[in-house]
Amino acid sequence: MKKFDGRVSSNIAGWSWIVALIVGLGISWYQIVGSQAGMIYEVTTTLEENERELTSLKTQDQYVINASLSAEIKAIEQAYLAGQGMFDRRADLALATGKISAVDMEIAKFLGFLSKREYQSAVEAIPKINGEMDKVVLANAPVVQPAQASNELPGEGYRRQTVSTSRGNFVVAMVVSSGRLIVDTASTSDCADNCPVLPLAEYVARNGGYAGINGAYFCPPDYARCQGKVNTFDTLAYNGRSKSTLNAGNNVYSVVPIVVSYGTSLSFYSRTLEWGVDSGSSGALANHPLLLRDGNLAFDENSIEEYQRVGKGTKGFVGTKDGKIVIGHVFAATVPEAAETLRTLGITHALNLDGGGSAALYFEGSYRVGPGRALPTALVLVK
């Protein structure tokens, strides 16, 4: 029998160790690879589940629901803002004509949509309501004789005439003056509610004037939204009679346009903040929008409120041409239509004033428009 020497036994032991190591490494590698494969599988499975969950959220929750809520919120906002202007117009029509039964029928439908939270339907109903209001405005607009049709501004005094423009024919009642203009206010200080008001005729009388027109927008008692702030107005006014300033605190940085009187001449500023209160003036009154500057339309039609852009009514104005002061109203017009009418007459600068149920124009002892509501502000012409 062959004997194994020590070297052979040693070699066998070494090979046994190597084989064991390889086998051990193989098992460890398999375990590691298997563990990594399991981990990769788990990660992949988790990512796939997350992707499915995200897809579900996109289609069912975050995207769809939030988009739906966003659309609903926008419709609510549109309905509220348009509805506010609509109810204001209704109050003006009720005061001026009393013929609003057809309008009220459409408003009832609008309120029905709101009660059922059908906000988009309410928004879609508003053009019909405005259309009914426009019918009332047009049916009650003044008519002048063909002989009174002219695109020329009268030289002096009062005149009512039809002006032919690129936007249609419009009746204008106006006073042209080479006299002085005074801004007057019923109050001599700021007021938060139940503010003093006066009829236009009284403003004219107490200033020794011969003509006058209503002033800036204000919150009349027959507007539902005005409860708690009746007869207030937010824009700057400088009373040329009492030399007092109203609403200065909330108009330091105001971008609302303003007209300033220096006796027989007027200055127009695009923003109130551009004018420092000048006690040497005959008064100042801010309102919006500025209609004309240097004979051109001074506003972007899309920047003004929809009911002013679309809804027809009586639009007040104060303007200048060739050193003359012009005050008056354009009937059955939108703000852009009124501006185009004044431009056609050759007026170079003009500021929009209040109108609707507050429209009033007084000349030599009688109302030529109105009398409308009692007013917190007025413009008076003095010879």
Secondary structure as GFF3:
##gff-version 3
##sequence-region A 1 383
A	DSSP	alpha_helix	6	60	.	.	.	ID=ss1
A	DSSP	alpha_helix	62	96	.	.	.	ID=ss2
A	DSSP	alpha_helix	101	115	.	.	.	ID=ss3
A	DSSP	alpha_helix	119	139	.	.	.	ID=ss4
A	DSSP	three_ten_helix	146	148	.	.	.	ID=ss5
A	DSSP	beta_strand	157	165	.	.	.	ID=ss6
A	DSSP	beta_strand	168	177	.	.	.	ID=ss7
A	DSSP	beta_strand	180	185	.	.	.	ID=ss8
A	DSSP	alpha_helix	200	206	.	.	.	ID=ss9
A	DSSP	beta_strand	211	214	.	.	.	ID=ss10
A	DSSP	three_ten_helix	224	226	.	.	.	ID=ss11
A	DSSP	beta_strand	237	239	.	.	.	ID=ss12
A	DSSP	beta_strand	244	246	.	.	.	ID=ss13
A	DSSP	three_ten_helix	249	251	.	.	.	ID=ss14
A	DSSP	beta_strand	258	262	.	.	.	ID=ss15
A	DSSP	beta_strand	265	269	.	.	.	ID=ss16
A	DSSP	three_ten_helix	272	274	.	.	.	ID=ss17
A	DSSP	beta_strand	284	286	.	.	.	ID=ss18
A	DSSP	beta_strand	290	293	.	.	.	ID=ss19
A	DSSP	beta_strand	296	297	.	.	.	ID=ss20
A	DSSP	three_ten_helix	301	303	.	.	.	ID=ss21
A	DSSP	alpha_helix	306	310	.	.	.	ID=ss22
A	DSSP	beta_strand	313	321	.	.	.	ID=ss23
A	DSSP	beta_strand	324	333	.	.	.	ID=ss24
A	DSSP	alpha_helix	335	344	.	.	.	ID=ss25
A	DSSP	beta_strand	349	353	.	.	.	ID=ss26
A	DSSP	three_ten_helix	356	358	.	.	.	ID=ss27
A	DSSP	beta_strand	361	363	.	.	.	ID=ss28
A	DSSP	beta_strand	366	369	.	.	.	ID=ss29
A	DSSP	beta_strand	377	382	.	.	.	ID=ss30
###
